[in-house]
Amino acid sequence: MSLAAAAAAIRGSGAVLGARPRAAMRGDRGMSTAEYALGTVTACAFAAVLFAILTSDEVRAAVTRIVTDALQIDG
């Protein structure tokens, strides 16, 4: 297709030369599938680390001590 034919086809289609498609003008909104996957893996890893910390004997003893002191229970 020659340049003149391409220009005529564009003029006949009602498209405006130099105009960007509407989707391109909106920019990026939301995350792609890969970003969702990476976010999910990161959230799961963070939850696993928190679970390991919060179920450790030291943290459990500290929380028990705090609750006991707050309730003023002798024990």
Order of alpha helices (4+ residues) and beta strands (2+ residues): alpha-alpha-alpha-alpha
